[in-house]
Amino acid sequence: MNTDSDYMLRSETIRIHTDEDFAGMRKAGRVAAECLDMLIPYVVPGVKTSYLDDLAREFIADHGGLSACLFYRGYQHTVCISPNHVVCHGIPSDKTLREGDIANIDVTCIVDGWHGDTSRMYEVGVVAPKAKRLIDVTYEAMALGLAQIKPGNTFGDIAAAIQKYAEAQRCSVVRDFCGHGVGRVFHDNPNVLHFGKAGTGPRLEKGMFFTVEPMINLGKPDVKVLNDGWTAVTRDKMLTAQCEHSCGVTDDGVELFTASPTGQFKPLPVLG
């Protein structure tokens, strides 16, 4: 049995959680999903990304949560906002979003000690067809990965499904970042890759909690981190997109903890 002190550090093995733990993740995941829903009408041309960050911080606090990102390894904001060729970890600032931008907003809240971690793409005004298509490809790649989650399958099955689809659509999968175990620890074992070979890696078991969060580029998969130590961008400055859910392995499939309770962004994938 895990004690509270056990959860202070990343586990050396993949944690197996109880039915009661699922209830905790549902609550945290719902607050995170509702936060992203709340932001929808505010993601418009001319909005400062710092304003969106303020809205998220207030929303999480008003719903009994804490921001997991605020002060995490020195980070000074509640969410990450990553527009256009920013792959992840974009820092909110006085810069504004412009007509035609696409942007990922990534939020993680802590509710009663459990982490709800999720991100989705937003279209700012009218976006170009290639940008809309990239968002669709990224979502479908994530959904195909999620559909592989059931006891007996492997983490390699998730990775292979994502990579096969993305590359068939003439896109590339970022290698530098991955999903992760989640629960009472923000970033726990295992690392969840989004590229790889089916049938490889640890086998999935009921009670495992982790994120699936592929980052898909229109161009090459190469990225670089800017001098701020956080912001990762595509080296070729081509567009990128990301979708993320926190999930748990059930008796015969997967439960999404961070699905929008009102079905915003995209309909839920059909999960086997």
Secondary structure, DSSP 4 states (H G I P E B T S, - for coil): ---GGGGGS--SS-----HHHHHHHHHHHHHHHHHHHHHGGG--TT-BHHHHHHHHHHHHHHTT-EESSTTGGG---SEEEEETTEEE-PPP-S-B--TT-EEEEEEEEEETTEEEEEEEEEE-SS--HHHHHHHHHHHHHHHHHHTT-STT-BHHHHHHHHHHHHHHTT-EE-SS--EEE-SSSSSEEEEE-SS--TT-SPBP-TT-EEEE--EEESS-S-EEE-TTSS-EEETT---EEE-BEEEEE-SSSEEESS--TT--SSPPP---
